[in-house]
Amino acid sequence: MADFKKLEPDLAFVKGVMDAGGDTVNRCYQCATCSIVCPLSTPESPFPRKEMLWAQWGMASKVSGDADVWLCHQCGDCSAYCPRDAKPGDVLGAIRANAIRYYAEPKALADMMSTSRGMIGVGIASIVAVLIMGFIWSLITGHSFPFPVTEDGKVEYHLFLSVIPIDILFLPLAGFVAFVSYKGVVNFWQDISKGAGLGESYTGTMPAPSLSALLKKYLVPAVKEILAHERFKKCGQTAERAKGHKWVLWGFVFLFITTSLGVIFADVLGNIFHAGFLHSPYAFWHPVKIFGTIGAVLLMGGIWMVRTMREEKTKEGILQSSEQDWNFIWLIFAVGASGILSWAIRLTNIPYIAYPIYWIHLGTVATLFLALPFTKFGHMLYRTTAYVFQAWAADVRAGQAGFGLEKPVVSPSETAEAGQEEEAGETGTKTE
């Protein structure tokens, strides 16, 4: 008698996918058009056909262990050609939103960050935290609160919060985000390793990549490909999205450089030397200001292109933009706009306008930090991991993974010599 395996559909998973914008999943009748037209799908691992089936059946564990979900860039080609208007690209986008929540802890914070009200609430709480820290700092420094100015009436943001209180605010937040992100990525790697039939590479049942191999052979090439947006360029229906996304990505890169330079100048060198060049406010020609300006322009220009593209493609029916999509877009816009305004209005020396905008800027930056493991910002974590895993898994199967699983490469002459030696050995044994 044949063995049967009873399927236990995860109805909460199906509801989550439908609520996140994948409400068309049940229209799919498995014609495979989506996998054929997808410019990123491969014969070895076609998508999104299998993910549509798993989502219909509520197979949450199969979807969570599928790296292909993150190799999809929601090009829109599958949705444009789907004969049933099942919108596979939107379904996979909804699955990714659910996956981010699945790997994020605590879940309550993930739920809060997934809604507009929740994100606004987090932003307000962040601004309140900034004000409380500013008040405490004013008790230490003796500067007036909340609108401190210099003796000649100039607005200087470091009078409200200097490097020390900002570090006190943001370093614990960065540590929390790093811990949650690391935990989510490790759990994700284990799931997709099991899903690919490769075991659990970081739990002792299978060799794991050494840190050097992981960085040099897999992570660095993956990051280079992402920075170049090579796969985005292959998209058909939303090919123009690549430019906007690339601008946003490089905007973050330049702003990261800006922050790093600020830490070096203010936190490190500023505590050793007391030259004005090392402390804010920086002149327009200062490296921190130059990188910050370039980053702000790229970020604002890119997010505006992404917003415009989403509006147009939504009207055309190519893709559907969920609440999480718009939340993330407007959060990035708020960070960029408040940063530019806080810089421009400071030059007017109107404290009653400049400082509130500065508070908003710090609050939105804190919210963006917190968004990394809980919102669509998590694509940066999980898509990068999927890129790394794809290359690593291919090498493991080929025996060339670079950390002890390699198959020795033997030339034809060496193979012949080895065969002759083995044959000679067998002959000698028989003679004896």
Secondary structure, 3 states (H helix, E strand, C coil): CCCCCCCCCCHHHHHHHHHHHHCCHHHCCCCCHHHHHCCCCCCCCCCCHHHHHHHHCCCHHHHHCCCHHHHCCCCCHHHHHCCCCCCHHHHHHHHHHHHHHHHCCCHHHHHHHCCHHHHHHHHHHHHHHHHHHHHHHHHHHCCCCCCCECCCCCECHHHHCCHHHHHHHHHHHHHHHHHHHHHHHHHHHHHHHHHCCCCCCCCCCCCCCCHHHHHHHHHHHHHHHHHHCCCHHHCCCCCCHHHHHHHHHHHHHHHHHHHHHHHHHHHHHHHHCCCHHHCCCCCCCCHHHHHHHHHHHHHHHHHHHHHHHHHHHHHHCCCCCCHHHHHHHHHHHHHHHHHHHHHHHHCCCCHHHHHHHHHHHHHHHHHHHHHCCCCHHHHHHHHHHHHHHHHHHHHHHHCCCCCCCCCCCCCHHHHHHHHHHHHHHHHHHHHC
